Amino acid sequence: MHQVEGLTAYLISKDDKHEFAMTYEKVDDPSEDILLKAKLQSANQKIFELIQRVQKENDRNKSYEELKGIDTQVDAFVELTMKVKDRELRKELMEKVQECKSRTVQVLGVLRKCLNGAMTNAHIAELNDCAFKAIRKQGAQKKLDERAMKNDAIFKANDQKLKNMGKNIDEAKLREQHKDLIDMMGQCPMSCCDIIELMQQGDCMCLALDISRSEAVISDPTKL
């Protein structure tokens, strides 16, 4: 059983007022993953609001106790996550729960340092980093998804070209022309094929590199 209701909202600009309609769906018995995503979103929003509020408070004990309550709720999310049957979805949700837990613990650590004293600029910087890290991560993930979508078409086109090239290879001619290169390269340790056989299969030999990079590279690849 569920019901759908309409909602009208207004956007106010300097020059004009614009109206648009929104529709939301109320689900009486949501699945475990939908329920968990909603609870995680609520917990992250509460942490964000608490961080903004606590910077203006003189007595931070109330906010500290509130955050400890949120931390306890996040611990309970692990049990909810284990009820999700789909393995990939369960893994994705567990990562989000761990991120929320890590953020909560970090904010608790900062508040613990300044419960009975002044909040320094360093404390404020740490709190703001916790508050906006999730927003930055979502933006970075969106950029990566957009690039993956663009690269998908290129990958498929190149893959098709490789398949067509493999069909037209003159094996005897290539082996004669590139005998020294074939001997030098040897065989692939995984497939046990030489370079001509790999070309016929539309495959290749790969050189694996382990590259580390900061998140800033996502926004500016020149920093690689």
Contacts in CASP RR format, 6 or more apart in sequence:
PFRMAT RR
TARGET T0000
AUTHOR 0000-0000-0000
METHOD contacts of the structure
MODEL  1
MHQVEGLTAYLISKDDKHEFAMTYEKVDDPSEDILLKAKLQSANQKIFEL
IQRVQKENDRNKSYEELKGIDTQVDAFVELTMKVKDRELRKELMEKVQEC
KSRTVQVLGVLRKCLNGAMTNAHIAELNDCAFKAIRKQGAQKKLDERAMK
NDAIFKANDQKLKNMGKNIDEAKLREQHKDLIDMMGQCPMSCCDIIELMQ
QGDCMCLALDISRSEAVISDPTKL
1 28 0 8 1.000
1 29 0 8 1.000
2 25 0 8 1.000
2 26 0 8 1.000
2 27 0 8 1.000
2 28 0 8 1.000
3 25 0 8 1.000
3 26 0 8 1.000
4 23 0 8 1.000
4 24 0 8 1.000
4 25 0 8 1.000
4 26 0 8 1.000
5 23 0 8 1.000
5 24 0 8 1.000
5 26 0 8 1.000
6 21 0 8 1.000
6 22 0 8 1.000
6 23 0 8 1.000
6 24 0 8 1.000
7 21 0 8 1.000
7 22 0 8 1.000
7 23 0 8 1.000
7 24 0 8 1.000
8 19 0 8 1.000
8 20 0 8 1.000
8 21 0 8 1.000
8 22 0 8 1.000
9 19 0 8 1.000
9 20 0 8 1.000
9 21 0 8 1.000
9 22 0 8 1.000
10 17 0 8 1.000
10 18 0 8 1.000
10 19 0 8 1.000
11 17 0 8 1.000
11 18 0 8 1.000
11 19 0 8 1.000
11 20 0 8 1.000
27 34 0 8 1.000
30 38 0 8 1.000
32 80 0 8 1.000
32 83 0 8 1.000
32 84 0 8 1.000
33 84 0 8 1.000
33 86 0 8 1.000
33 89 0 8 1.000
33 93 0 8 1.000
35 80 0 8 1.000
36 77 0 8 1.000
36 80 0 8 1.000
36 81 0 8 1.000
36 84 0 8 1.000
36 93 0 8 1.000
36 97 0 8 1.000
37 93 0 8 1.000
37 96 0 8 1.000
39 73 0 8 1.000
39 77 0 8 1.000
39 80 0 8 1.000
40 77 0 8 1.000
40 93 0 8 1.000
40 96 0 8 1.000
40 97 0 8 1.000
40 100 0 8 1.000
43 70 0 8 1.000
43 73 0 8 1.000
43 74 0 8 1.000
43 77 0 8 1.000
43 100 0 8 1.000
43 104 0 8 1.000
44 100 0 8 1.000
44 103 0 8 1.000
44 134 0 8 1.000
46 66 0 8 1.000
46 70 0 8 1.000
47 67 0 8 1.000
47 70 0 8 1.000
47 100 0 8 1.000
47 103 0 8 1.000
47 104 0 8 1.000
47 107 0 8 1.000
47 130 0 8 1.000
47 131 0 8 1.000
48 131 0 8 1.000
48 134 0 8 1.000
50 63 0 8 1.000
50 66 0 8 1.000
50 67 0 8 1.000
50 70 0 8 1.000
50 107 0 8 1.000
51 107 0 8 1.000
51 127 0 8 1.000
51 128 0 8 1.000
51 130 0 8 1.000
51 131 0 8 1.000
52 131 0 8 1.000
53 63 0 8 1.000
54 60 0 8 1.000
54 63 0 8 1.000
54 111 0 8 1.000
54 127 0 8 1.000
55 119 0 8 1.000
55 124 0 8 1.000
55 127 0 8 1.000
57 63 0 8 1.000
60 111 0 8 1.000
60 114 0 8 1.000
60 115 0 8 1.000
60 119 0 8 1.000
61 115 0 8 1.000
63 111 0 8 1.000
64 108 0 8 1.000
64 111 0 8 1.000
64 112 0 8 1.000
64 115 0 8 1.000
67 104 0 8 1.000
67 107 0 8 1.000
67 108 0 8 1.000
67 111 0 8 1.000
68 108 0 8 1.000
70 104 0 8 1.000
71 101 0 8 1.000
71 104 0 8 1.000
71 105 0 8 1.000
71 108 0 8 1.000
74 97 0 8 1.000
74 100 0 8 1.000
74 101 0 8 1.000
74 104 0 8 1.000
75 101 0 8 1.000
77 97 0 8 1.000
77 100 0 8 1.000
78 94 0 8 1.000
78 97 0 8 1.000
81 90 0 8 1.000
81 93 0 8 1.000
81 94 0 8 1.000
81 97 0 8 1.000
82 90 0 8 1.000
84 90 0 8 1.000
84 93 0 8 1.000
99 134 0 8 1.000
103 130 0 8 1.000
103 133 0 8 1.000
103 134 0 8 1.000
106 126 0 8 1.000
106 130 0 8 1.000
107 127 0 8 1.000
107 130 0 8 1.000
110 123 0 8 1.000
110 126 0 8 1.000
110 127 0 8 1.000
110 130 0 8 1.000
113 123 0 8 1.000
114 120 0 8 1.000
114 123 0 8 1.000
136 215 0 8 1.000
137 215 0 8 1.000
140 215 0 8 1.000
140 218 0 8 1.000
140 219 0 8 1.000
143 218 0 8 1.000
143 219 0 8 1.000
144 218 0 8 1.000
162 202 0 8 1.000
163 202 0 8 1.000
165 199 0 8 1.000
165 202 0 8 1.000
166 199 0 8 1.000
166 200 0 8 1.000
166 201 0 8 1.000
166 202 0 8 1.000
169 196 0 8 1.000
169 199 0 8 1.000
169 200 0 8 1.000
171 196 0 8 1.000
171 200 0 8 1.000
174 196 0 8 1.000
174 199 0 8 1.000
175 182 0 8 1.000
175 196 0 8 1.000
178 195 0 8 1.000
178 196 0 8 1.000
181 195 0 8 1.000
182 194 0 8 1.000
182 195 0 8 1.000
182 196 0 8 1.000
185 194 0 8 1.000
185 195 0 8 1.000
185 205 0 8 1.000
186 194 0 8 1.000
186 195 0 8 1.000
187 193 0 8 1.000
187 194 0 8 1.000
188 194 0 8 1.000
188 198 0 8 1.000
188 205 0 8 1.000
191 198 0 8 1.000
191 203 0 8 1.000
193 201 0 8 1.000
193 203 0 8 1.000
195 205 0 8 1.000
198 204 0 8 1.000
198 205 0 8 1.000
211 224 0 8 1.000
213 223 0 8 1.000
213 224 0 8 1.000
214 223 0 8 1.000
216 223 0 8 1.000
217 223 0 8 1.000
217 224 0 8 1.000
END
